[in-house]
Amino acid sequence: MSVGKQIVKVADLARLDLTEKETERFGAEFDKILAYFSELQEMKMEGEILLPYPCPRAPDDPSSCDIDIEGLSRHLKEGYFLIPPWLA
Amino acid sequence: MSMKELPTIAQLWFDLDTGAAKAADVIALIRENVALYEKDINAYINLYLDEAEELARSQDSTRYPAGKTPDLAGIPIAIKDNICVKGKPCTCASNILKGFVAPYDATVIERLNARGAILVGKTNLDEFAMGASTETSAFGPVRNPLDPERVPGGSSGGSAAAVRYGGAVAALGSDTGGSVRQPAAFSGLVGFRPSYGRVSRWGLVAFASSLDQIGPITRTVEDAALIYSVIAGPDPRDSTTYPQEPEEMDLTGELKRGVKVGIIKEFFAELADERISEAVQTPFKEAGIDLIEVSMPEVRYSISGYYLLAFSEVSSNLARYDGIRYGLRVSKLGLRETYSASRAQGFGEEIKRRILMGTFGLSAGYIDAYYNTALRYRAALAKAYEKAFSQVDFLLSPTAPTVAYKLGEKIHDPLEMYLGDIYTASNALAALPCISIPAPRKVDGLPVGIQLTASRYQDAKLLEFAHAVERI
């Protein structure tokens, strides 16, 4: 099955509403782009899938982040971030 | 009226240090250039000229002992609008970030501020830095000041255009697969992408995290080196930063004897425009530098490898824009429906295309054929580059296969647009430092970029060499 035909499923996975026109256009483009990308299969490559460079530091240290909590305080209540109601 | 020529950073620093110039006067020149060009060029999303003037006046009234003026004191700089500046909107040129104000400064902004730089404004870009022509911005396309019928390149097209028309002395852009180098090439400027890990990505809105790097767009290599030396260095908030401070540079402008410059055979064999190939190679031949041919068949696949990885990271990184946490919301009955409708309305066409492709490439049944294959390819490519650098010191190529093209010429054919990244994707994939500098010879009256690549963390050596090449 062409990838283009799976576009509706992929859009659902990506949480993205598509119009009929978009579904048609992206579907056609995908087949063309993926056909081009399939050239990568021509290369003989062995197992390794690690990044080609080390990430030398320890994990990020979020405590050094100086986000302006006071500036955000209007959104804070009892330790939670308030967001506007999303129900229409 | 015509454009008011701005000094380079190096000139301006000297004049400010000796008292021969005033920062506020430079802001006044920028104001004139903005009044003259901004309406047509659309380089900026937000301008902060009044604040800049105020800061410039305060810099002007500060007396530093001679020679002790901070590196960038009073230097007006433009910042790509995907880098967070505290208290200012950060739009990423997308409708989905409508109303979002950055609650903190990116590390690069902290570093620029600490050295006295002045923010002129936030520049226009392809939406979320995804594009090569700055035509996908929700704030309208940017035009090339050298020829407004043509694109400025992208995705940092606003940063390049602002520097080109004298709307800033220098700018920061971000480069994932060429977004600093290619607009610099299309605009006759210098664009430098440091080694991955040299500059902190903290506060840069993520596009493809394993590839994104911040880099300067300037008029000279010396200016690029000055900005680089300020923004580079380890950062505990970005675990991918290299733990050592960048090494000292010696910008003498002299070509070292015996320097070995290589050209990748496959790149030049596939180059359609002979004139670009000549414009790139001639200065080296004239300077008596032999170009050593190296073969790297792996680079043929770099567009596929690059885009498969970038799309996958896009689909993951942009999942956070759900209509709940940031900016635009389209309220529907149901959380999932709210997500899908907000994303549909908030994202532009190219973003949707990339999210869909990435979601597909990561989905069960396809991840090995696409994402994992691209990861294996990247490892193989990095090894091939390593081998090439055992034979040569630097690799030479064009920055782009064409000069600046006309607006609308490629935007309707995504694959054609992606193929324009042929020279800038592979070295980015291999995490290497690379720079675009203007070739002395133009093609069709438009600038051509010479791209030089060095091995990893040889940023200082690359800048020293590029500085010497610039003077040929």
Interface residues (C-beta under 8 A of the other chain):
Chain A: V3 Q6 I7 V10 A11 D12 L13 A14 R15 L16 D17 L18 E22 F26 E29 F30 K32 I33 Y36 F37 E39 L40 Q41 E42 M43 M45 E46 G47 E48 I49 L50 L51 P52 Y53 C55 P56 R57 A58 P59 D60 D61 P62 S64 C65 D66 I67 D68 G71 L72 I83 P84 W86 L87 A88
Chain B: K86 G87 P103 Y104 Y196 G197 W202 S210 P234 P236 R237 D238 S239 T240 T241 Y242 P243 E298 R300 Y301 I303 S304 G305 Y307 L308 S315 A319 D322 G323 I324 R325 R329 S331 K332 L333 L335 R336 T338 Y339 S340 A341 R343 A344 F347 E349 K352 R353 I355 L356 M357 T359 F360 S363 A369 Y370 N372 T373 A374 L375 R376 Y377 R378 A379 A380 L381 A382 K383 P414 L415 Y418 A430 A431 R456
